[in-house]
Structures are given as structure tokens and as C-alpha cells.
């Protein structure tokens, strides 16, 4: 039996070569097409103070900021999810170990861009979407690790969607495909299931 015959037999029996990303995507979106997650969230981390410097041009001092590294962003993501779980489940978070279903992907490391995180969340069925959105905003304010408002927003020239640096949306299966786009067979260290 040669390689061609083996491939034909495997394809006929329903086994096909599937990449690890495709397998993860099939698992995350559900086998029957039912999407387990219903809310997507994108967060941009705040820059942290690196040092105080001298502004030679203006004769004063200025603050120098740096981006978070991957380890710091992972810790910030865990803090945010813990705060959100406490807000959503209240005492059930501590007493009954109730948690939101969450998938997180850190993006921007390979492209040498700003690191940011994409989340897929399962909102509790008893909670309305508006209430959940308020709790997400409150968790962002409490954590203090992520940007909320866009400082360069111009009300006259920009649309209202550019006013905020975080984005919360209801998602479909395309979101899961989007957040896993940078994952390949050997690079799954940016995928988190907290």
C-alpha cells in the first residue's frame, strides 16, 4: 500500500488531517455549531510608569511610560477575571467556586505591536446583557490595569465607537475564528482557559 492509497482510505473513512488550530476551533465553537460563548471582549492594557525624566526642550520633568510585557499582561488578565467573577457571582464565587467560562488570547507579541487581550465569555443566562456590560465596566474600573477611554478621541471627527479603548460585543462563531487566527500548531502559549 502506497501513500496515495492510505490517504484515500483515510479520507473515505472520515479521518482527515486537521491542524491543531482547527481542532481547538471546533472544540471552542462546539461540535454541532452551537457556540458556548456569547460575549466577546477586547482589552488594551495601560502603560505603566517607567521613570521620571528631564525634559530638556521645555526645561521641566516628564514621565516616561512603557508597555506591559506578556507576564504582566497575564497577571492583569487573571486579576480582571477574578474581579469580574466576584462582581457577577458575589458570595457564590468564594463559597461555591462559581466562575465564568472564559477563553483568553493575548495578541500582538509576534507582530511587535501593542499587546492586547481578546476574551470569549459565557454570560450567566439569568443575567441581562446590559447588567453584564455594567459589571464589565465596573471590573475594568476596579482593576485599573486596562484603558477605558481613548485619550485621542475627537468628538467632531471620530465616530462614537472610537471613544473607548475596550470593546464588548455579542459574538458569533466568527469571533472564535478571529481570536485564534495567530495560533498555529506549535504556538499555543498565548491561549488561556482561566
N, C-alpha and C positions, 0 to 999 in steps of 0.2 A: 504494500500500500504506500503510495507516494503522498507528498504533502497536499497536493490538489485534492486527492480523493478524501483525505482526512478532513480538510476544510469543508468540502461538500457534505460529508456525512455529519459533521458537527453542526453545520448550518441547517441541514434538514431536520435534525433532532431538536432544534430550537436553541442550541447553545451558540452564542456569537461572542466575539471578542468585544468586551466592554471596558472602557477605561475606568479608572478608579473614580474620576470626577463624575462620570455618567452614573456609576453605581451610587455614589453619595447623593447625587441629584435625584435619582429615582427613590432613594430611601427618604430623603427630606421632603419630597413632594408627595409621597405615598404611592403605593403600587397601583391603586385604582384611579389615580388622578385627583383624589381628594387631598387638598392642601391642608395640612395640620396647622400651619401658622397662618395668622390672619393680619398681622400688623408688621410693617417694615419701619425701621428707624435708622437714620444715618446721623452719626455724631462726629463733630470735629473737635479735637482736644484744644484746650487753651495752651498758649505758650507760657512757659514758666520763666521767672526772673533768673537770669544767669549771673549778672553782676551789674554794679553801678559803674558807669564810665564817665569820662570827661568829654564834654562836647567842645572841641577846640574851635569850631566855627562860630558858635554863639556864646562861648565863654561861660558855660554852666555845666551842669551834670545831666546825664541821661541814663536811663535804664536800658540794659541790653537783655533781650529775651531769646530763648531757644525753644525749639520744638521738643515735644516729648519723644523719648525713644520707645522702642517696642515694649520693653519690660514695664516701663512706667504706664504706657497706654493699657497694657493687660491689667495692671493693678487698678487703674482708673475704671476700666470696664467692669471689673468684679465689684468694686465699690458701688458703682451706679446700679448694677443689677441687684445687689443686696439692699440698697435703699429703696429701689422700686418694689422689690418683693415685700419689704416691711410696710410700705405705704398701701400696697394692694391687699395684702392678706392680714395686716395688723398683727394680732396676737397669734394667729394661725401660723405665721412664718416661724416663730420661735417654738411654740408649743406643739404644733402638728407637722412641722417641717414642710409646709406648703410652699411651693415655688412655681414661678412662671416657666413655661417651656421656652428656651432661648437657644438660638444659634447665632454666633457672632463670627464675623470675618474681618480681620484687620487688613487694610489695603493701603498701598502707597509705598511699601518698602522696596519692592523691586523696581518701581518706576522712579525712585529717588524723589518722590513728591511728599506732600504733607501726609502723614499717617492719619487715617480716619477709620472708623469702625462702622460696619453695616450689621444691623441686627434683624433677625426674624423672630417675632414674639407671638405667643399664643395668649391672647387676651382672655380672661375668665368669661365664660358665657353669660354669667349673671350681670356682668358689668357693661354699662353702655360705653360706646366709643368716645363720647365727649368726656365722660368721667375718667376714662383711662388716659386720654390726652392730657387732662389736667394733672393727673398723678405723674405722668412722664415729665411734664414741665416742672413740677414741684421737686421731683427726684433730681433733675438737672440743676435746679437752684440749690438744693441741699448739698449735692456732691461738689459743686464748684469746679469740677475738672474739665468741663466742656463749654464751648462757646454757645451762647444762646442767641445773641443779636449780632448782626453784621454791622461792624463799625463803619464800613464804607458804603452803606446803603444811602442812596439819594432818592427821596420820595418823588421828585419830579421826573427823573429819568429811568428809574428801575421799577420793575413790577413788584407787587407785594410779596411774591414768593421768595424774593431775594432778601427780604428783611431779616430773616432768621438764618442762623448757621446750622440748625438741626432740622431734620425733615422726618415727619411722622406720617405714614400713609397706610391705607388698606392695600394689601398686596394680592397678587395672583401668582401663578407658577413662574411667570417671567422674572419675578424678583429673586427667587431662589437661583435661577439660572444666572442672573446678573451678579449676585454676590459671590458666586462660586466661579466666576469667569477666569480668575487668575490662579486657580488651584489646578495643579497638574499632578501626575502620578507620584512624584517624589516630593512635592512641596505642600504638605497638608498641615504644616505647623502654624499657619495663620487661621485655621478653622477651630473654633472653640464651641464646646457644648457645655456652658456653665450650669 
